[in-house]
């Protein structure tokens, strides 16, 4: 039985998909003591990404392909994780900016029952990050804003390197609304506020100079998402039904949570 599923969400990544997937497959086979598979989640690519993904699935028995007609990293992860059967669900960016050697430490607390969700951090003590001043400034500013607005403790909301138990994913994902880049932040905020155990892992991370993420557009979308979640917290409308039983609730800004969904008021 597959214990670990590693999802790689992709959009128009025909240039580096094959190289990255082969690296991940080799790492899983040689460096991890668990049965693992790779799921390539293709987000409505318009280039040759889907064809390459299907070729890789034919080449490797532990590679599968999920094709979505709509774009969105959050949408891809939500669909992949809700349908997963593996006990531990992880994801990483296709550019492999986070050192693969960090993967065993990411999933270890989940395998040992010590955490429900683990997130890579480029800002935690011990992290080693190589990137330009602009991206470093934006990242630190955004994460300070998340802490200020939502009173959170995790250090890095947007690192594309996370893992979650299937149990926690099944409980939390129906309440995560954002289909794009804010998905990560929303998931972490809900998990922390609802009593799930988060593991903050300092990682080695190198910026991809060929990244095609539109920083301004992504930042504006993240700010809108943050304000939406902030209003829900202030109104006390955390999804009580998703809370871990018998663990202290951390409502933060709101009063008593209810079973209402986190939506705009």
C-alpha positions in Angstrom: 0.0 0.0 0.0 1.3 3.5 -0.9 2.1 5.4 2.3 3.2 8.7 0.7 1.8 10.6 -2.3 3.9 13.5 -3.6 1.8 15.8 -5.8 3.5 18.1 -8.3 1.1 20.7 -9.6 2.2 22.0 -13.1 1.1 24.5 -15.6 3.0 24.8 -18.9 6.1 23.1 -17.6 7.2 21.1 -20.6 10.8 22.2 -20.3 11.6 20.9 -16.8 8.8 18.4 -16.0 10.6 15.2 -17.1 13.9 16.1 -15.4 12.2 17.1 -12.1 10.0 14.0 -12.0 12.8 11.6 -12.7 14.8 13.2 -9.8 11.9 12.9 -7.5 11.2 9.3 -8.5 14.8 8.3 -7.9 14.9 10.1 -4.5 11.7 8.3 -3.4 13.1 4.9 -4.5 16.5 5.3 -2.9 16.1 7.7 0.1 12.7 7.0 1.7 11.8 3.9 3.7 8.1 4.1 2.7 6.1 3.1 -0.4 5.6 6.3 -2.4 4.1 7.6 -5.6 4.2 10.8 -7.6 1.0 12.4 -8.9 1.5 15.0 -11.6 -1.4 17.4 -11.4 -1.7 19.2 -14.7 -3.5 22.5 -14.4 -5.0 23.1 -17.9 -1.6 23.3 -19.6 -1.6 24.6 -23.2 1.8 23.3 -24.2 3.2 19.7 -24.2 3.1 19.2 -20.4 0.2 16.7 -20.4 1.8 14.6 -23.1 5.1 14.5 -21.2 3.3 13.7 -17.9 1.5 10.7 -19.6 4.8 9.5 -21.0 6.4 9.6 -17.5 3.4 7.6 -16.1 4.1 4.9 -18.7 7.8 4.9 -17.9 7.4 4.7 -14.1 4.9 2.5 -12.3 4.7 4.8 -9.3 3.8 8.0 -11.4 0.2 8.9 -12.1 -1.4 11.9 -13.9 -4.3 14.0 -12.8 -5.6 16.4 -15.5 -7.7 19.4 -14.7 -9.5 21.6 -17.2 -9.1 24.7 -14.9 -5.9 26.4 -13.6 -5.0 26.9 -10.0 -2.5 25.3 -7.7 -4.9 25.2 -4.8 -7.6 23.6 -7.0 -5.2 20.9 -8.1 -4.0 20.1 -4.6 -7.5 20.0 -3.2 -8.7 17.6 -5.8 -5.6 15.4 -5.6 -5.6 15.2 -1.9 -9.3 14.6 -1.4 -9.2 11.6 -3.7 -5.9 10.2 -2.3 -5.6 6.9 -0.5 -2.1 7.3 0.9 -1.7 8.1 4.6 0.7 11.1 4.0 0.1 13.6 1.3 2.9 16.0 0.3 3.4 18.5 -2.5 6.4 20.3 -4.0 6.9 22.8 -6.8 8.1 21.4 -10.1 11.2 23.6 -10.1 12.4 21.7 -6.9 13.5 25.0 -5.3 13.4 23.2 -2.0 16.2 20.7 -1.5 14.8 17.2 -1.8 17.0 16.2 1.1 14.5 18.0 3.3 11.7 15.6 2.4 12.4 12.9 5.0 12.4 15.5 7.7 9.1 17.0 6.4 7.2 13.7 6.5 8.8 12.2 9.6 6.6 14.0 12.2 3.5 12.9 10.3 4.7 9.3 10.0 5.4 9.2 13.8 2.1 10.7 14.8 3.8 13.9 16.1 2.1 16.4 13.7 -0.9 16.7 11.4 0.6 19.1 8.9 4.2 20.0 8.1 5.3 23.0 6.2 8.7 24.0 4.8 9.9 27.4 5.9 12.5 29.7 4.3 12.2 32.0 7.3 12.6 29.7 10.3 15.9 29.7 12.2 18.2 27.3 10.5 16.7 27.8 7.0 19.1 28.5 4.1 17.7 30.6 1.3 19.2 31.8 -1.9 17.1 34.5 -3.6 17.2 38.2 -4.6 16.4 41.1 -2.3 13.0 41.8 -4.0 11.6 38.3 -3.4 13.1 38.2 0.1 11.5 41.5 1.0 8.1 40.5 -0.4 8.1 37.2 1.4 9.1 38.6 4.7 6.6 41.4 4.4 3.7 39.1 3.5 4.4 36.6 6.3 4.6 39.5 8.8 1.3 40.7 7.6 -0.2 37.2 8.0 1.0 37.1 11.6 -0.3 40.6 12.3 -3.7 40.1 10.7 -4.4 36.5 11.8 -2.2 36.1 14.9 -0.6 33.0 13.6 2.6 31.2 14.7 3.9 29.5 11.6 6.8 31.3 9.9 6.3 30.9 6.2 2.9 30.6 4.6 3.9 30.2 0.9 6.8 27.8 0.7 5.8 25.2 -2.0 6.8 22.3 0.2 4.2 20.8 2.5 2.8 17.6 3.8 -0.4 16.7 5.6 -2.0 13.5 6.9 -4.9 12.2 4.9 -7.1 12.4 8.0 -6.4 16.1 8.4 -6.8 16.8 4.7 -10.2 15.1 4.6 -11.3 17.3 7.5 -9.8 20.6 6.5 -9.8 20.8 2.7 -13.6 21.1 2.2 -13.3 24.4 4.1 -10.4 25.8 2.1 -11.9 28.0 -0.6 -9.0 29.5 -2.5 -8.1 27.7 -5.8 -4.9 29.5 -6.4 -1.7 30.6 -4.5 -3.5 31.7 -1.3 -4.6 28.0 -0.8 -1.4 27.4 1.3 -2.0 30.3 3.6 -5.7 29.5 4.1 -4.9 25.9 4.9 -2.3 26.8 7.5 -4.5 29.4 9.2 -7.4 27.0 9.5 -5.2 24.2 10.7 -3.6 26.2 13.4 -6.8 27.9 14.6 -8.6 24.5 14.8 -6.1 22.8 17.0 -4.1 20.8 14.4 -0.4 20.2 15.2 1.8 22.1 12.7 5.5 21.3 12.2 7.6 24.3 10.9 10.6 22.9 9.1 13.6 25.1 8.1 14.6 24.2 4.6 17.3 24.8 2.0 15.7 26.8 -0.8 17.1 28.3 -4.0 15.0 30.7 -6.1 14.2 29.7 -9.6 15.3 32.6 -11.8 12.9 31.3 -14.5 9.9 31.5 -12.3 6.8 32.8 -14.2 4.8 33.7 -11.1 3.3 37.2 -11.5 4.3 38.6 -8.2 2.0 41.6 -8.2 -1.1 39.7 -9.3 -0.4 36.9 -6.8 0.2 39.5 -3.9 -3.1 41.2 -4.6 -5.0 37.9 -4.7 -3.3 36.9 -1.4 -4.3 40.1 0.2 -7.9 39.7 -0.8 -7.8 36.1 0.6 -6.2 37.3 3.8 -8.9 39.9 4.3 -11.6 37.3 3.7 -10.2 35.0 6.3 -9.6 37.8 8.7 -13.3 38.8 8.5 -14.3 35.2 9.1 -12.0 34.9 12.2 -13.3 38.2 13.6 -16.9 37.0 13.1 -16.1 33.7 14.9 -17.1 31.6 11.9 -14.4 29.0 12.0 -15.6 25.5 10.8 -16.1 23.9 14.2 -17.0 20.6 12.5 -13.4 20.3 11.2 -11.8 20.8 14.6 -9.5 18.1 16.1 -11.5 16.7 19.0 -10.1 17.0 22.5 -7.5 19.6 21.5 -7.5 23.3 22.6 -9.1 25.6 20.1 -7.2 28.7 19.1 -9.9 31.0 17.7 -7.5 34.0 17.8 -9.6 37.0 16.7 -13.1 35.6 17.0 -15.4 34.5 19.7 -16.9 31.0 19.7 -16.5 29.2 16.4 -19.5 27.7 14.7 -20.0 25.2 11.9 -20.2 28.0 9.4 -18.0 28.1 6.3 -15.2 30.6 6.0 -16.7 32.9 3.5 -17.1 36.6 2.8 -19.8 38.2 4.9 
